[in-house]
Amino acid sequence: MDFLRTGIRALAGGARRGNALVAGLGTAAAVVGALRRFRRPGKRLLYARTLRPGESLRIRHVGADEQLEVEG
């Protein structure tokens, strides 16, 4: 659930209708969403490789019974 987007929509809707309760809840949800977004660690690239024609790369998830094979 995206608290930031939901909170901003609720804040705008509450302010437009003059409903202080909805605007306050929207503000609280937007603040929680912003804190969650800014505190989460950034995405990291674990592995990068350019495949040559005819090469393939096998990706396995530890503990999974199935194997996903990607060919490039």
Secondary structure, DSSP 8 states (H G I E B T S, - for coil): --HHHHHHHHHHHHHHHT-HHHHHHHHHHHHHHHHHHHHS------------TT-EEEE--TT-SS-EEEE-
